[in-house]
C-alpha cells in the first residue's frame, strides 16, 4: 500500500502525462499536447515561419495566394476577379469577347467596372467619358474659363497647362503645352512598387484624395488620377478686378453699349459683346466643338475649338 507521501509524488507525474503523447528517440524527448517527431506536424503553428502543415502531416513551404487589385496586375488572358487573377479569353477586338465583356488594353476579355468608359459611346444618356469614367455634363467643361487659372478645357476635362512632364500628374506627359494621358504600361511589373498598371497607365493606389499628389484625386476605382473637375475662378464680384463682374465662375467685363468695339478696348482676347452684355471670346459665342467626337480624327476639342 502506497503511503501519502508516495502518492503526492506520483499524482503530478500522472497529470503531466494524461491525454498527451510522448515521443522519444536517442536525441530528442517531447512531452505535451501536439507533440510530434521533428519535421512532422499537426498544425501550421508546429512549423517554422514560411511553412505550413500539409495534409500528409509534414511542414512544406507556404505558397502565396495570387492577389490583384486591377486587371493590370494579371497576365494577358486573365482578369482580376475578387482579388484573384482568373483565366479569361484573349482577344483583339470587343467582338472576340462574350456579351457584357470588352477587349482591354492587354488583349484580355474583361467585364468593365460600373461607369468605366473608353469613349463617350460607352456612356448612357448625356454623360461623357472623362478620365475613363462616365461623367455628368455638369461636372465637365467646354471652355477654358470653367477650369480656373493655369488649366485648359481639353475634351470636356480640365487639364493642366504645362512646360514639361514634371508639371503633369501621374499617367500624363506634357504634349503641345497640355498634360495629356500617355500609355506607359501593359503590366503592373512595368510600374514602380507603389503603382499599378491601370488603363495603360502607372497610377498609385489611394483610399482618399489626401493620399494623392497635388492636382490628383482619388477616383472611384481606388487610384490617384488627374483631377478633371471644373474649378470656378470666382464666386462673387469682389473676387474680380474693379469693373468686372463674376458670372458662371468667370470674371467678365460688361459691355453695356452692346458693341464689340467696347470689348476690344478692354481685352483683345474677349472681343465679342454677347447677348448678356458681357465680353466673350469668339469660340465661346461660336464654338466648333463640345466633345472630341465633334472634331476630325487626331484632333481634340480644346476651349471649344478643334485642334
N, C-alpha and C positions, 0 to 999 in steps of 0.2 A: 504494500500500500504506500502511494506517494505521500510524502509529507507536504504541508502547506508551502514550505519554502521551495520544494522541488517544483510544485505546480506554478508558483509565481514566476519561475524562470521559464517554464515551458509554454505558458499561455501566450506571451508576446511573440514567441517564435512561431506558434501555430497561426496567430492572427496575421503575421507578416506574410506567410505562405498561402493563406486562404484565398482561393479564387484567382491566382495568378500563376502563369507558367514559370518554370525555372529552366534555363538553358545554360549549359556549361561545356566548355572544351578546355584544352590544355592551356589556353592563353586568356580566355575571357569567361567571366561569370556574369549572369544577368538575372536579376530578380525584380519583378514588378509588372504592373499592367502594361500590355503592349510590348513586352519584351520579345526579342527575336534575334536570330543569328545575324552577324554582320552582313550587309548587302541585301537583306530581306526586309520587308516592311508590311505594315497593316494600314497605316495612314500616311498621307503626304507629309505630315509633320515628322515622321520617322526618318525622312530623307534629308540630305543636305540641301542648302539653298540652290535653286535652279533645277531641282529634280522632283519628280512626283512618283507616287506609288502606283505601279501598273497593276492590271488585273491578275497578272501572274505572281504578284507579291514581291516584285523587285523594283529597286529605285532606278528610274530611267530619266534621261534629260527631258525637261518640260518643253513642249512645242508651243510657241506663242500663237494665240488665235489671231489670224489676219484681221486688221482693223482698218477702217477708212472713214473719212468724213465727206469726201466728194469723189465723183467718178474719176477724176484725175489721179487719185491715189491708186487706182487699179490698172491692170494691163488692158490693152486692146482686146475686145471680146469679153470684157467684164464690166459690170456696173456695181456701184456701191449701194447695197440694199441693207437697211437696218444695221449699218456699221460693218458689213462684211462684203468683201469683193466676191460677187456672184457671177457665174458664167452666163453670158448672153450672146446674141448673134452679132456677127460682124457685118459691116455694111459700107456702101459707097454713097448711097442716097437714102432719103427717108422712105422711099418705096420699097427698100430692101427689108424694112422692119415691119413688125406686127402692128395692127391698129392701135393707136394711142402712144406709139413709140416714135422716136426720131433718131436719125443718124447723127451722133455727136462728133466733135472735133477729133476724136481718137478712132473713128470708124467703128463705133460700137452702138448697138441699138439700146437706147435708154428711155425711160419714162420721164418726161420733163417735170420738174417741180411746179406746183401751182403758181401761176403768174410769171413763169420764166418764158423768155422770148428771144428770138434772134432778129426778127423784123417786125414791123407794125402788123403784118398779116397774121402773126401768131396771137395777137390780142383781140379781144372781143369789144364790140361797141365802138366807142370813140377813143378808147385807150390807145396809147402809142408805146413803142418799145424804147425805153431809155435805160441805159446801163443794165441790159439783159433782163429788165423787169417791166411788165406791162404797167403803165403809169397813167393816171387820170390827167387829162389836159390841164386841169387847174394846177397841177404840180410840175408843169413843164413851161418852157419858154418858146417864144418865136423871135424876139428881138433882144439885142444886147442890153438895152436899158433895164430889162427884167432881172438881170443877173448881178447887178452891183458892180463895184469897181474891180478892175483887172480881170474881168471874166467876160466871155462872149457866149452867145447862144448858138450852139452847133447841133443840128439835128435834134432839136427840142430839149437838149440838155445844156445846162450852164457849165461851161468849160473854162479852165484857167488859160489865160494868155501867158505865153512862155518865151524864154530866150534860150533855154537848154533843157535837157531831160531832167535835171535836178529840180526844176520848177514844177514838175508834174507828180501826181500821186502814183501809188502802186499800180502796175499794169499799164502805164501810159508812157509815151515818149513825146517829145516836142516836135511837131510836124507843121511846117509853114506858119509858125507862130502860135499854134494852138496845141494843147495837150490832147493827144488822141490815143485811143485804145490800140495796143500793139500786141500781136500774138508772139509769145515768147516760150511756150511750153506745150508739150503733149502729155507729159507725166510729171507728177509731183517730185520725182527724183531729180528733175532739172531745176528745181527751185531751191532756195535757201532753207535751212532747217525750220524756220518759223513760218514758212509759206506753203501753200498748196496750189496745185495747178487747177484753176477754175476757169472754164470757158476760154482756154488757150492762154490765160494769164496767171502769173505767180502772184497770189494775194495772201496777206496774213489773215489768220483767223481772229475772231473777236466775240465778245459777249455783249459789250456796249460800245458806243462810239468813242468813249474815253480810252479804249484800247487801241484806237486808230490814230494815225498821224493827222496833222493839220490838213484840212481840205478833203478829208475822207470821212465816211460814215459807216457804221456797222449795218450792213444790209440784212435783209430778211433771211438770206442763206447763211449768215454767220461769218461773213468775210468782209474785210475792210475794202470798200470800193470808193472811187471818186464821188464826191457829193455833187450831184447834178441839180439840186433843188434851187429854184429861183430865190434870190435874196434882195428884197427891195432896198434901194439906196436911201429912201426917206419915208417917213410916216406922217409928218406934219410939215406945214410950210416953213416953219422956223428951222428945219433941218437943211434948207436950201439957202443959196446966196440971196442977198437982197434983190428984189424984183422978180424972183422966180417963185413958183408955187409947186407943191407936191401933188402929183396926180399918178395914181396907179404905181406908186413906189418910185417914181422918177421925178426929178426936178425939171419943170417946164417953164419956158419963157412965154408969157402971154403976148398975143398979137391982136389987140382989140380992134385994129383997123381992118383986119381980115386980109391984109396984103402980104404976099410972100416977101416983098422987099423989106418989110419991117423985121421979119425973122432973119434975113440975110445980114441986116445991120447988127444983129446980136451974135449970131453964130452961123458960120457958113455950112456947118455940118447938119444944121437943123433949118433948112431953107424954106420949108413949106408951112404955111399957116393953115392948120387943119380946121375942120368943121367945128371943133371945140374951142376955136380961137386961141390955140396953143401951137407953138412951133414944133415941127416934127421933121424927121429925116425923110428922104424920098422913098426909101424902102419900107418905112412904116406906113406911109399912106398908099403905096402901090407895091406890095410885096410880090416877089417872084415865087416864093415857096413858103410852105408851113412845115413840111416834113421832107426827109431826104428823097422819098419816092416822087416828089414833085420835080426833081432835078434829073438830068441825064446821068447815065451810068458813070461812076467815078467822081461825081461831084457831090458836095454836101450842101445842106441848107444852113447858111451862116448869116445871122442877123436878117433873115427874110430874103436873102439873095443866094442864088445857086452859084457856087464857085468851088 
